Amino acid sequence: MKKGIHPEYRPVVFRDPGADSAFLTRSTITSEKTIEWTDGNTYPVVDVDVSSASHPFYTGRSRVLDTAGRVERFKQRYGRT
C-alpha cells in the first residue's frame, strides 16, 4: 500500500439516539464528538438516524401493504368493461 493516501482506520462508536443503543466498530469516518465506552476508553461517536435497533424491518414493526386491493382498484378504475 502507498503511504500517506489512506484514511486512518480506527474504532468508532455509532449511536442511535432514537433507540438508545450504540455499538463499537472500526471505521474511517471522523467526528469531533467523543464518548467514554464501557471499557473505559474514549472513542469518536457518530449519531445515526436509523440502525438495526430502530429500523421497522428488524424490529418487526413494518407495515404490510395491501397490494391486491390496489390492483383491483386500478383494474376497476382503468380496466376495460
Secondary structure, 3 states (H helix, E strand, C coil): CCCCCCCCCEEEEEEECCCCEEEEEEECCCCCCEEECCCCCEEEEEECCCCCCCCHHHHCCCCCCCHHHHHHHHHHHHCCC
